[in-house]
């Protein structure tokens, strides 16, 4: 699943570290594995973060190529 980061929530130290790792607003990332920890692809690198840290990252889903966004 591909998503776009919309907002980072957390302390200034945590959000600064996330940005250093490539988790920036409007950055596209891809979820690779979701277990105890989250593994995702960011800027052509695979990164693992805790599920607790992942909860501080607000995202929106990007529709798969060839699909139409759902209208409400």
N, C-alpha and C positions, 0 to 999 in steps of 0.2 A: 504494500500500500504506500502510495506517495502522498505526502502532506506538505503544506507550506506553513512555516512558523509565523504566527500572527503577533504573539506577545510572550515575553519572558517575565514570570512572576517569581519573586524571591528577593533575598537581600541583594544589595548592590555588589557584594563580593561574589555571590553565586552567579548572578547574571553576567558579571564581567568575565568570570571563568568560562561560562557557557559560550559567550561570544568569542573568546580566545580559541575555543575548540571548534568554532564554525557554526554554532547554533545561534544564528542572527535572525532578526526579524526579516520576513520575506524570503528566507532561505528555503529551498526545496530540500526535503530529506526523504529517505525511504526506509520504512520499517522492515527489518530483515528477520528479527526474532524477538518474541515476547515471552519471557519466562519470569524467573525471579528478577533478572535484569533485562534491560532493553538493549538490543543491538540494532543500530541503524547506520545507514550510509549517508555521510555528510561530506560534501566536497570531494568525492571519490575516495574517501577513507571510511573504514568501518570503525565505529566507536561504540563502546558499551557504557551505559549509564544506569544507575539504580532506578527502580520504578518510582521511588519517592522523588528523585530529582526530575524524572520525566513528567511527573504531575505538575511541575512548575512551568512547563512549556505548553502554551496554548497554540493549537494548530487548526488548520482547516484542510479537509481532504481535497485532493486534486483528482478530478475525474480521470479515469483511464482513457488513453487515446482511443478515439472512435466511438466514445459514448457521449450521450447528451446529458448535460446537467439536468437534474430533476427540477421541474417547476412546481411551485406550490400554489 
